[in-house]
Amino acid sequence: MKKIYFLLFGMSASVALLAQSVYINEIHYDNAGGDVGEFVELFVTNPQPGTLSDYQINLYNGSNGTSYDSETFDNMTQSASDDTNGFGTGRYYTWYPNSIQNGAPDGVASSGPDGLIEFLSYEGEFTGSGGPADGVNSINIGASESSSTGIGTSIQNNGTGTWVSGLAETPGENNINDILPVKLIFFQAKNRNLITIIKWQTSSEINNDRFEIERSTDAVRYETIGAVKGNGNSLGLNDYIFMDESPLTGINYYRLKQIDIDGRFEYSDMVSVEVEKSSIRITPTSTYDFVTVNTGAQSSIILRSINGQVMNQQSNSEGNFTVEMAHYPQGIYFLTINKNGSIQTEKVVRL
C-alpha cells in the first residue's frame, strides 16, 4: 500500500499530496572514532523511474536550513536485482558522500520531477531553506547515532516508517528489521503439578514491546492471562518463561501475541497442554463469605492476595478446610493447595 504524505509549504495552508514510490530507507552518519563509511540508502518501488537523473538526494544542515551536498540517483550504487520489503518490490540506491553532518539537527531530503518526496531529520527538527525542501518542516525520525555508535551499524526504516538505530548496516540489501520483527526459535508448554510452564526463545527482536500470553479451551476464543516484557531491539538469544498457575481442566490451548512498540502485533503458532481433573475440590471460587477445600489427605493451604501477601495459612491430616473470606477486601486471591507434594493454585474471587 502506498503511503501519502502531507507537506505544508511555508506559512500557507496549501497541502500537496504525493503518491510515494521513493523512500529514504537507511542512514549512517556518525560512529566511534573517525567517521567510517557514511551513506544514505533509498528504496524505489517498481516501476522504476524512467530517468534516474531526475531524482536526487539532498543533505541539509540544521543550523541554517541549507543543503550542503546532493547527488542524483543515476550516480548512486544500484542493487543488482529487485527485492521486496515493507514498502513493496523495487531496488536500493546507495550514496556514499564525502561527509554527512552529525546532527542536532541535520536532515536528508529526496525529490523527483514533481518536487519534494521526503524531508527527514535526525536529532531534532528544522525548516529547510533553499533546494527541494525550501520552507518545509522536517520530520524527525526519532532515532540517532553518536560518537559512541559502533562501526558497521546504521539507522534503518522497518518498512512502515518506524526507524531503529544500532542495527548492523545493510546498504543495498533488505534491512534487518524488514525481515522479521521477532524471530521465534521455539514455543512450548508443559504441565507440572497442575501448573502450566510456558517457555519460548527468540534469536532477534526489533521494536518488541511485550508478549501477551493467551489461553483458550476451544482454540477459537482466547483470553489474555498475562504479559512478559520484551527486549526491544536485540540480535542475541532471549529466553522467556511464564507460569499459568490456574490452568483449566482438560485441554488448554496457548499462543503468544507479540506486540511492537508502535502497537502492531502478530500471533505465534498454538501449543496445547492437557490438564487432568484434580481430586481437590474447592467451592465456591467466587464468594462473599467463605471457601471450602477438600483434598481427602494430609494437606496444607495458603491464601495470598493478588500482591502476594499471605492472608490465611492452614494444615491438617484430613484435608478439610474452611477459609473465611468475609473480612477480606473485595478482589482476586490465589489459593495454593499442597497435597503430598502435589501443588495446585486456584483463583478465588471475594465478591
N, C-alpha and C positions, 0 to 999 in steps of 0.2 A: 504494500500500500504506500503510495507516495505521500510525503509529508507536505504540509502547506505552512509557510512561514509568513507572518505579518510583520512588515518592516515599516517603521514610522520614519519619514524623512523630515529632518529639521524640526521645526516647531509646528508644521502644518498638520492637519487632521487627515490628510490623504493617506490611504492604505493601498499597498501593492500586493497582489497575490502572485506567487511564483510557484509553478509546479516543479518540484525539485527533483533533479536526477544526478546532481553532483554533491558529494558530501565530504567535508573535512573529517578524516577518519582516524588519524594518529599523529601525534606531535611529540617530538623530543627537543627540548630547548635548554636543559641545564643538567649538570651532574657533578659529582665529587671531583675535585681537581680541575684540570683543564677540560673545556668542553670537547666532547668526542661524538662525532657522527650525528650532529643535529640535523633534523629533517622534518618535513611535513608530508603526510601521505593523504591522498584524496581517493575516493571511490566513485566511479562514474558508472551508472547503471546503463544497460543496453536499452535502445540502440545508442551506440557511441556517437558523440557529436561528429558532424561531417568535417569540420575544420578545427583541429585541436588548437591551432594558433589563436582562435577566437576566445579561448578560455584561459584564465590566468589566476595566479595566487598572489596576493599582496601581503607583506609583513608590515604591521603597524606598530608605531612607538606610542605607548600610552601616555607618556609625559607631555607630548604636544599633539597627539592625534594623527600624525602624518605617516605616510607609507615610506619605509626606508629601503625596501627591496621588493622585487617582483619577478615572476617567471611565467611563461606560457606553457600549456600542457604539452605541446609538441617537443619541448626541450627537457621534459622530465623522463624518468625511468618508468617505462610501462611494463606491467606484468605480462607474461608470455601468453597467458590463456585466461578465459573467463573464470570467475569464482562467484559463489553465492553466499551472502551474509544477510544480516537483518534488514538491509536496505533493498535487496533484490539480487539480480545477476548482472555482473559487469566486470570492470577491470580496475586495477590500482595504478595510480600515478604518484611517484615519489620524487620529491625535490630536496636536494642537499645544498642549501645556500651556504655562503661563507660563514654566516653567523646568524643566530636567532636570539633576539634580546631576551633578558631573563625576567621580565615582568615587573609586576607591582604598579600598574598592569601593563601588558602588551597584548597584541592580537594578531589574528590571521583572517583574511577575507578572500573569498572565492567569487569569481564573476565570469560572465559569459556575454554573448552578443546582446542579450536583453538586460544586462546590468548586473547588479549585486545578487549573489546567490546566498552566501552565508557570511556573517561577520562575528567571529567568536573571539573571546579574550580569556586570559588566564590571570589569576591573582587580582581580580577586580574587573571593573567596567569603565569604559570611557567612550567618548564620541569621536568618530573619525573625522579627519579634516583633509579633504582632497582625495583623489583617487575614487575607486568604485564605492567606498564606504563613506563618502563625504556626507556629513550631517547625520549619520546613522549611529544609534547607540549600540554598542557591542553587547553580545550575550555571554555572560560569564559561564564557562563550562563547569566550574566548581571543583576542578582537580588541578593540581600543580606539581611542579618539580622544584628542587632546591639544590644548594651546593653540597648537600649530603645524599642526593639521589644516586643510586647505584648506576654504574656504567652499563649500558646494554638494556636499559629499561625505558619505558615511554608512557605517555598518557594515551589511552585508547577509547574509542567510541564503541559501545557494545551493540550497535545496530539499531538502537531505539532512541538515541540522543543522550543517553547517560554516559558520562566519562569516568574512567577509572585510572588512577595513577599507580606507578610501581610495578607494572607488568613487563615481562620480557618483550622487548621490541620485536615487531613483525613487519617491517617495511615490505610492501609488495605482496603481502600474504594476509590471510584471514586473521583478524585479531583474536587473541586468546579468549576474550570474553564474548566473542561472537559464536564460538564453537559450542559451549555448553556452560550455563551459569553455575551449575553444580554437577560434578561428576560423582555419581554414587557407585561405590565399589560393591558393597553388599548391604542388605537389609534383612534382618531375621528376628524372629520372636520365639521364645521358649517359655514354657510354664514350669515353675518350680515352687512347690509348697503353696499352690493356689495364687502365686504372684507371677504375672507375665513379664519377663525381662525382654525388652526390645533393644536391639543394638544395630547400629549402622556405621558405615565408614565412607568418607569422601576422599578423593585424591586431588580435587581442586574446587575452589569456591570463588565466585565473583559476585559481589554485591549481595551476599547471602545474609539476610537479617535473622531468620529463625526457621526452625522446623516445627510445625504443629502436628501432633500425633492424633490420628482419627481412628475410631473404632466402630464396628458395625456387627450386627448379628445376622444380616442377610446379604452382605456385600453390595448393598444398594444404598441404604440410608446410613450415613455416617454421622457421628458426633465427635467433637473435639474433646479429648480427655487430658490434654497437656501440651506444653510447648518447651522447646530447648533452643537456647540462643545459638545462632550460627557464628562462624568465624569471619564474616565479612569478606575479605579478599585473602585467599590462601592458595598456594600451589603445592602444599605438602599434604600428608595424610592427616585426617582428623577423625577421631573416634568419638562416638556418641552413645549414650545409654539412657533409657527411660524405663521406669517400672510402673506397670499397671497393677496397683495393689488391690484392685477390686474388679477383676475380670468377671464376666458373666458366665453362668453355667452353660455348657455347650460350646459351639464353635464361635470364636471371636476372630473377626477379620480386622486387620490393621493396615493403614497406609500412612505415608508421610506427605504433608503438604509443605513444600519448600517455598518460602516467601522471600522475595528480593526486598532490598531497601526501598525501592520505588513502588512496592506494592504488587508487582507481578508475581505470579505463583505457578507452580506445576506440581503434579502428583507423582509419587513413586508407584511402583507395582505393589500389589496387595500380597500380604502374607497372612496365614491363618494359624490359630492355635486352638486345640480342643481342651476345654477345662471340665474335668469330671465333677459330677454332683457331689457336694460335700455332705458328710454326716452331721455337720454342725448346723443347728437351727438357730436363727436369730429372728425374733419377732417382737414388735414390728420394726422396720427400718426407718420409718417416719413416725414420730410420736410427739405427744405433748407431755407425757408423764414418765414412762419407763420403757425399758427394753429387756426382754428375757433372752438368755442364751442357754442352750442345752447341747453339750458335746458327748455325754454318755461316758466320760472317762476323766481321769485326772487332767486338769487344765488350769490355765491362768488367762486372765483377760486384762487389757489395758485400754482405757478410753482416752483419746487425745483430741484436743481442739484442732482446728484447721491450721493453727500456728505451731502445732507440735507440743503444746503444754499438756502434761498428764493430768487428767481430770478425775479418773477413777481407776483403781487397780485392785484386782481380787484373784484369789486362788482357792480351789478346793478339790477334793478327791472324786466327787461325783460329777462334776462338770455342769452344775446347775447354778445359774447366776441371774440376779436381777439388778439392773443398773438404773437407778433413779435419775431421771433427766429433767424433772420439773424445775429444779433450782438452777439449771444451767441456762445461759442466754440462748436465744434462737440462733440457729446456724447449722453448719456442717461439722460433724465429728467423725473420727475414724476409730473403729473398734477392732483391736487386734487380739486374736484368739490363738493361744499356743496349746495344742493338744498333742502331747507326747512328742514334741519337737516339730510337729507339722504346724506351720504358721499361716493363718488366714486373716486378711484385713477386709472389713466391710465398712461402707459409708453409712452413717446414721444421721438423720436429719431431725433436729429439735425444732418442731413447728411453733 
